[in-house]
Amino acid sequence: AIAARVNFVGELGWEFHHKMEYQNSIFDQLMEAGKELGIKPFGIRAMNSLSKEKSYKLVGTEMSIEYAAYESGLDRFVHPEKGDFIGKDALLKWKRNGIKNKLVTLEVHDVTDADVLGNNPIYIDGKLIGRATGGDYGFRINKSLALAMIKTEFTSMGQELEIDILGKKHKATVIPDSPYDPENVKLRS
């Protein structure tokens, strides 16, 4: 097996890459070895909630062919000066023409029974300015969260917006990315 110190939940974590026929045995051994530490399995919904608290991006939602890498907040991974790559000319043209959208993290207020799932419209003064790419309730910080692609002029910290959840508009505020452990202390422990 190959163990990689990587995760999608904002905690110190590992992934094990192994042959599928060893899956049940490895799982059973991990559960037994971690019993005295209180180890417990968790599901995809928990992982989604934890990832939203870290503003982690998913391929196909926050990162897609629909948005430029610069819009998705991937600037630090784009190095046009290092040579040619597929899509370089189109990406630079997109940047020259002006980035129209930006991915932000939102706190959604007054949610009682449903959180953002994705594709929820976002408004300011009744005008459509973007959409949520995903969301969930962040149990570690006790806030309803969303990741959203919105027009750049509405992305400043503290900007108040409205987001539609099941036909009801809720107030939302642009907040800093990674509301849980923004310094990544847990990941480096």
N, C-alpha and C positions, 0 to 999 in steps of 0.2 A: 504494500500500500504506500501511497505518497500522501504525506500530511502537509497541508499548506495553511499557514497562519493567515487566514483571510475570512471575512464574514460579511454578512449583509444586514447586521442588526446593531452595530455600534458598540459591541462588547468584544473583549478578547475572545477570539473564536478560531476554530480550525475547520477545514474541510478535509475529508478523507477520500482519496481517489483510489479505487480498488476494483477488482473483478466483481461483477454483480453476485456471483454465487457465494461470496463471503459477506454480503450485506447483513443478513440476519445474525450471523455469528458475531460480527464486529459490533453491531448494535447491542446485542445481549451482553457482550463483554464490557462495553462502555457503561451501560446502565448498572451493571453489577459493580464495576470499579468506582463509579461515582455515587453509589447509593448513600454512603456516609456523608457526602457533601451535598446531598439533596438534589442530585441531577434529575431532570425531568425532560421528556420530549416536548416539543412544541410544534404547532402547525403553521401553514402558510399564512393564515390570517394574522397570527401573532408576528410572524416575520415581516409582513407588510406594515403593521403598526410600528414596529421597532425601526424599520428602514425609513419611514416618514419622519420620525423624530431626528434622524440624521440627514434628512434631505437627500438621500441617496437616489440616484437616477436609474431608471430602467430602460433598456433598449426596447423600442417599440412604443414607449409612452413619452418619457421626457427626452429621449434621444431617438430621433427618427429621421427619415428622409424628408419629412415635412418641415423640419427646422434646421437651420445652419448650426454647426458646432458652436459658433460664438453665441447663438441664442440660447443654447442648452447649457451654457456655462462651462464649456470644455476648452476655453481659451488656452489654458496652461498645457494642453496636450497638442495644440496646433502650432507647428513650427514651419511656416512657409519658406523661411530663409535656408532651411536645411536641404532643399532640393525638391524635385518634382514628386508629386503623388497624384493618384487618381482623384479628380475633383478639385484640384488646387485652383485652377483658373476660375471655376464657378464659385468656389468659396470666397476667393479674393474679390470677385465682382460683387458678390452678395454683400461683403463687408464695405466696399466702396460705395455701394448704393444706400447704405445705412441699414443697420440692424433694426428691424421693426418690432421685434418681440424679445422678451427676456424671461427666463425661468426664475420664479421666485417661490419662497416658502410663505404660506399664509397661516395665520391663526384664524379659525372660524368660530364666531361667537354665537352664543345662545342656541347651541345644538342640543336637542333633547332626545331624539330617537333615531337619527340617521346621520352618518358622516359622509363626506365626499367620497365617491368611488372613482370618478374620472369623467371627463367630457362635460362637466357641469359648466354652464355659461357664467361669465363674470362680468359685472356691470359697474359703471360709475355714472351717477346721475342718469340712470336709465339707458345709457349707451353701452352696447356690447363692446368689451375691450379685450376679451380673451377667454380662455377656458382652463379648467382644472385638468391636469393630466392624471392625477391620482390623489388619494387622501385616505385618512383613517384617524382613529382616536389614538393619541399618544398617551399610553397609560403611565409611563415613567414621569411625564411632565403634566399630566392631567389637562390636556388641551386637545381640541379637535384641530387637525392639521390638513393642509392641502399643498400640493405642489401645483403650480399654475404657470402657463405661458400667457403673458399679458403684454400689451403695448408698452414699449420702453418708457414712455413719459409718465407712466403710473407705477413705477417700480421702486420709488424711494421708500426707505424705512419709515414705517408708521402710516403709510398711505392707506386710507380707508376705502374699501370696495364693498360690493355686494356679490354674493354667490348664491346660485339657485341650487337647492337640494330638495328634490321631490316636489317641485312646484312652489316652494316657499323660499323667499329671499332672506339670507342671513348676512349680517355684517361680517366682514373679514378684514384683517389687517396684515400688511406686508411686514414680516419679521425677519431677523437674520437667519441665514441657513444654519442647519444643525442645532436646533434648539436644545437638544439633549447632548451634553458633553461636547460643546463646541471646540474645546482644546484637544479632543481625542485622548484624554488621559486614560480612559478605560481601554482603548485599543493598544496603548503602549505599556500597559501594566505588566 
